[in-house]
């Protein structure tokens, strides 16, 4: 029997069958995917083969095969640095929710997410949420950040889940697709899903006043069927986004504005750092590439996974200024 993984708790998986029924399944013994060192062998979005097991009081299933994935998005495992955690698979489009200071989402976090999505061929749209809470200074910060990414070619939306602003436009981009919401805890993923589909009534929490960080409400990734012909994968909030499985020479290829210029560098293996006649550095000097992006690139290149997450938008800007001097 064939089904789609709708929820993963680490030991049990909720599978939706081709007939539309849901069944709880598990894996017997070790289950490894060739070539992938992952903490979770099966992810939400996977297509699997399973067999039913009947007992006296319930019906469960056993997964025995995962179909080839068209894509997946990963991040470095929190506890095992040499392994990755698959967030979700077989995704048509990702919406990365961004907030300016409630909690802060930095350029560095966004860029690491975008690099990973580019590497696995997943389209990402930036959703600037909570725009109804902006004062003039916050609005200027948000518009500046939006300008940086729109100049590169990324689509951006301005949304308020609580004020129902931009929700219809978001629906149009989700119809007929498997999409995923991601971002820090507290950026409003579950609240936005509720705005899209009020009958789901997902749990939400307020921002911690002490830390200005979100509090986890979504514990496990889970897929939902929506009434307007879309499927959404709601994911737990993530604090950091460590890059995995990338060679230094390939990283710049996942920055679209770098990729357009890299063949103009004098050296084919240019890392755009200390090499002479580098097209990327020339573009930086002419302000044709955002310094925040170059700063993110250098941190990824140097493998700075432990200390990359800055505390505020202002520190991101400060780091960019220091790089520029």
N, C-alpha and C positions, 0 to 999 in steps of 0.2 A: 504494500500500500504506500501511496505517496502523499506527503503533506508538507505544510510550511510551518516553520517554527515561529510562533507568535510571542512566546515568553521563555526566558531562560533564568532559572534560579541557581544554576551551578550544578545541581544534581538531578532536577526534574525539568522537563521541557514541555510546554503546552503546544501541541501540534494541531493545526487546522487541516482536516482532511479535504480531499477533492470534493466531497459531498457537503462540506460546510460544517461538519461536526468537530468538536474540540475533544482532545484526549491527552491525558498526561502520560508522557513517555520518559524513559531513562535509557542510559547506556550501560551495557553490561561489560565489565572489564575495562581495559584501556582502549582508548579510541584516538588514534593519532592521524593527522592529515600530513601526507608526505610533503616535506619542504617547508612546513609552517611550525615554528616553535611558539605555540600559543598556550596561554593559561586556560583558555576555554575552547575546546575543539569544535563546539557547535554554538552558533550565534543566531540571534533573532534575524529572520529573513532567509535562513537556509532552507533549501528544498531537500527533504530527506525521505528515505525509504524506511518503513517501520512495520513491525508485526504486532498484532494484538495478543495480549495475554489475559485470559479470563480466570478470575478466582471466584470464590463463593459470593463475595459482596461487591466486587468492583471490576471494571475493565480498564487495564492500562496497556501500554505498548513499550516495545523495545526498538530503539533506533539501530539500524545496522549498516546504513550507507548515507553519505552526504553527496548530493549532486554537485557537479562543478559550479563554482560561483562565477558570476559575470564580473563581480567586484566585491570589495569589502573595505571597511575603513578601520584602521587600527591605531592604537597608541601604545607607548611603552608601559609594560606592567608596573604597577606601583611597587610591588614587593620583589619582583624578579627582573632585574635590569636587562638581562639578556633575552628575555621573552617579551612577547607582545600580547595585548588583549584585544580581541576582535570585538568592536563595538556593535557592528551590524553588517549584514551582507545583502547583496542583490538590490542595491539602492539606485533609484532613478535620479534622485535629487536630494541634496542636504540643505537644510536651513540652519545656519549658525546664528544663534541669538546673541546679540551684543547689547550691553548696557554700559553707560558712560561712568556712572559712579554709584550704582545701586543694584548690584555691586559693580566695581570697575572691571572692564574687559580691556586688556592691553593690546597694542599692536602686535606684540611678540606672540601672545596666545593665538590671535587671529591668524597670523602668518604661519605658525606651526601647523595649525589645523588646515589651512589652505594648501600648504605644501604636501601634506599627507593625502588630501583629497585629490590634488592634481596627480600625484604619483599613482593612485589607484583608479584614475579616470572617472571621478565622481564630480558632477557639477555642483557647485556650492553658491548659494545666494545668502548674502548678509542681511539679517533682519535686525534693525535697530529698534529695540522694544522700549516701552515705558516713555514714549515721547511726550505724553501728557504731563510728566513730572518735571520737565526741563525748565530751568531758568535761562536767562540770556547767555550766561557763560557756558552752561552745559550744552545749550543748543549750538553754540559756536564750535565747541569741541566735537560734537556729533557730526556736524556738517563738514568739518575739516576731515574727520576720519572717513566719512562717506565719500568725499571728493577724492581722497587718496586711492580708494579701491575702485571707484567708478572710472578713474583715469586709466587704470590697468585693464579694465574690461569686466569687472565683477558687477553683477546686478545687485542693487541694494534696495531694501524696502524700509519705510518708516512706519512703525506699527505701535498701537497702544491696545493691548488686550482688554484692559479695563474700560477704555473709552470706545472700544470697537472701531478704532481707526485703522484702516489698511487691511482689515481682516478679509474683506471680500476679494481684494486683489491677491492676497495670499492663497485663498481658496482656488482661484483660477489657475495658479501655478502648481497646485497640488492635484488637480483633477486627473484621474486616469493613471496616476503614478504611485510608486512606493517611495515615500519621502521620510526623512529623518530630521528630528529637532535635536540640536546639541548646543552646548554652551556651559558656562559656569552654573553652579547651584545658585538659585535666586534670580536668574535672568528672566524667569517667567515662562518657562517651557510648558509646564502643566496648566498654568493659567491661560496661555494662548490656545492650547488644545481644547480646553473647556470653552473658550470663546468660539472656536471653530465648530465644536460639537458639544453643546451644553449638557446633553443627556449622559455623557461620560462621567461628569462630576469627579474629576481627578482631585486628589488631595493636594493642597497648596499650603505654603507657610510664608510668613513674613521674613524680611531681612533682619539679621541680628544687629541691633543697634550698637553693640559693643565692638564687633569686628567688621561690620559693613559687608559681611559675606553672607551668601545664601545658606539656607539649611536644607539638607537633603529631604526630599519628599518622595521622589522616584527611586526605589531601591534597586530594581532590576529593569533592564531594557524590555519594552513590551510594545507589540504592534497592535494597532486598533483599526478596524474597518470604519470608515466615515460615511455618512449618509449621502454625501455629494460625489461619490465615486472615487474616493482616494483611500490610501492606507498610510498611516503615520506611525513611525517608530519613535516613541518617547524614551529618552535615555536618561540615566542618572547624571547629575551635574558633575563636571570634572574640574578639578583645581588646576592641574597641569597637563601638558600634552607633549610628552617626550617622543622624539622622533626615533624610529627604528628602521633597520634594514635599508640604509641608504649610504652609498659611497660618496665621498666628498665631491668627486668630479661630477656627479649627477645632480646635486642639490640645486644648483643655479638653474637647471632645466625646468624645475617646478615653480620658478618665479617667472610668469609669462613675459614681463617686461625685460627681464634679463635674457630670456631665451631668444627674444627678437634681435638682440644685439651681440650675443656671444660669438657668432661667427665672424664678427668684425674685430675681435681681439687678435693680437699678433700670434699668440700661442693657443693651439687647440685645447690644451689642458689647463688653460688659465683658470685660476681660482678667484680672480677678481679681488685680490688682496694686495700683494706686493709686486706683482708682475708689471713690467713696463708696457705701454701702448695697450692698455685695457679699455675696451669700449664701455664697459659698465662704469668704471671710475670716471671716465670722461663725461658720461651722461649724468653722473652724480654732481659733478662740478657745474654743469649747466642746469641743475635742478630739473632734469628730465626724468629722474628716478627719485622716489621719496626716500629720504634718509632713514626714516623709520623702517622701511623695508630692507635697506642695506644693513642696518643694525641687526635686524632679525636674522638676516642671512649669515652674518658673521657669527652670531651666537650659535646657530644651528651647525655651521661649519666647524666651530671649535668644540662641539659636543657639550655645550653648556646646558645640560638638562636639569641640573639641580637648582641653579640660581636664576633662571631666566624670568621667573614670574615676578614682575614688579608690582608694587602696591597700588599704583595709581597711574592715571593717564599722564599726569605731569612728569612722572619719572621716566615714562616712555619718551616723552618729548625731550627731556633733559639728556637722556642717553643718545638720542639722535643728534642733538646739538653738539655733544662731546665728540661724536664720530665725525662730524662735519668740520671741526676745527683743525 
